[in-house]
Amino acid sequence: MDEAFLTSSSRGVLPIVMIDDQPIGAGAPGVLTRELQQRYDAWTEAHLEPI
């Protein structure tokens, strides 16, 4: 497995780098996960009002 991430509306995109002491991919957030984080953050910044 190269990458894993968890998503939710309140937390955005969260990288998963280890499961049961086994690294996922290189053990760091991957390119796709970082791209999704940036896009999600940009979308929420543009469309949501602060609470």
Buried (B, 14 or more C-beta within 10 A) or exposed (E): EEBBBEEEEEEBBEBBBEEEEEEBBEEEBBEEBBEBBEEBEEEEEEEEEEE
